[in-house]
Amino acid sequence: AVSLCQINMSSSPASSQVHNMQSHRQSSRQRLVLLAIGCAAALLASMYTLGPTVSLDDSPFSVSRRLQTQLGMYIDPKSVDIKQFSEEHIYQNNNLVTADIDNNNPTMTTYTDLVHNEIELPKYTLQQVIEEAKTMRSKYAILRYDPTTDNFTGYYYKNERWVPGCYKLMHSLSALTVLLRAIFPERFTPDSPEFIMGVSSGDYPAMVDQACIYRDQDGPCDEVEGGLNNKAPVLHFGSVFRKAMFPNMIAMPMPGEHLDCFVSWSTSKEVCGQFKPQPHIGGPGLVFGEGLSYDELTPQVIWRGTDFPYLNLFNSLDQPDYEDYIEDNIDLNAANPLADAIAVMRENYSMLVPRWQGVVLTAEAEQEALQTNSLPKVNIKFSSAKGKGKPAAVGNPKYKQWEDIGFPLAGHGMPPEEMSKFKYHIDIGGGGGTTWTGTTGKLAMPGLLFHHITPTKDYIHDHLLPWVHYVPVQSDLSDLREKVDWAETHPDEARKIAESATEFMRQMGTPEGYENLFVEDVVKPLKGVIDAYVPGSQREWEKVFKKSFEPFIECPNGDVGKLFRWQASMKHMCNKWEPKL
């Protein structure tokens, strides 16, 4: 193929000390925090004076807390009668189900901490990159720059599974090569030394050690002699685990609009339309709800999305089957089969994926509203079903039996302009535990975001603070109604949080804000990994790779135009090709 990255159709892919430090981002990362809090400051600048107590030598979390308190933006849950959720682990049949809702206090230093504090990563070699391949089930590649050919080539471990989702890995590798050439042109030339890095991609890391993930432990899953000093960094393009089970893994922008927009920025210095205000109704971009007043928004939690599974490698939570859950457990000829069905779903609530738990909350809310002649507080429904093209949920044969008894699981899709008229939003995680694009879009809207805290997170989440940009809710949504009641009885505090989130997204869409994000989440991680690599010899490379790895993608240049044209057909090509491992 004549393209940026060529698929190899003929072969089958198959010591710096880590400092003991608090896990808070400093240096330039502090400036991002200050920028975010500054957005809130702009709203109240005429009312407050920032004293001399803030210093860039402080940790950003303490800086933000101090600024939030001075600005009146930090809502202390205790001061407004919100229950403190201290339970960290909830297990259901050995499932990884939920996460600590206060996620701002990591328990150990990670490579992400080192990168954002501009501390050198431990040096690593080819052999250490190879060892990381053994910890992954699939979608891990070794990216190599060969100065003799001026090419980047991706290599796949023969012992790993090759899965249909491989297109996300190839998407990430092709975008990564453009970024490397654009940001570090002097490092990747025919006169440069070779370079090796480990890359993975997907909804979440496909790790071998599932038992460790089930345990939801705070420390590393794969203890090695020498600790982090003997671990190669892995750049994961997608959601990563919130806890430091794999502390050498660095969260990178998700393949799709997040990653592609950073690639575009690296070559054009133009902010993508997806992160700027929508130019017209129905166009690309963020909907800020211009002209809408928070107090006049519809007081209901709104969500529309796809009936996806949830972290399915690490739990056995159900997308319930009608026959198993309803038909076998209720009398369909009874006077009120809907009420009986809701009772069955409530009884089995803990066995459901979060999106279906939201559907149950909606069914209950609608029944309550009928009794009080009021608007249901929750409106969480599927607008599409999982499948090719994401078929509409309303009228879908898959849900016909549910609809026949009146169970409110399906709703028509809503354009963002319509959703922006609601006061409360929620970003319920899907396959990887997060939504990738849903969070940022809902932060921009004038309503309040109830952010779904799950065992995974995205790179953008590290720039957001609970009770400043969002109200956190448990992974199983068990506290959603309580949080809605809080927002209803504390409208001033809720409005401040919503305004802070909206202003954060406005700033992110400016050239200054996006450049700061680009430096923190693209430039710093890549520079840290490049500087840490110790080049090896060609003989060592050939000896090691001949038996264990095969090339599967080649990226000979950094033409961004070719990158995006090639990606348009990449998913089809990838799913057609199944290497014989």
Helices and strands as residue ranges (DSSP letters): E 6-7, H 28-44, H 60-71, G 77-80, H 111-116, H 126-133, E 140-146, E 151-157, H 166-183, E 195-202, H 210-215, G 227-230, E 234-238, E 240-241, E 249-252, H 257-268, G 273-275, G 294-296, E 298-307, H 322-322, I 323-327, H 337-347, G 349-351, H 354-372, E 378-385, G 397-399, H 400-404, H 416-419, E 422-426, H 438-444, E 448-452, E 456-457, G 459-463, E 471-473, H 480-489, H 491-508, H 511-518, I 519-523, H 524-532, H 538-548, E 549-555, H 560-576
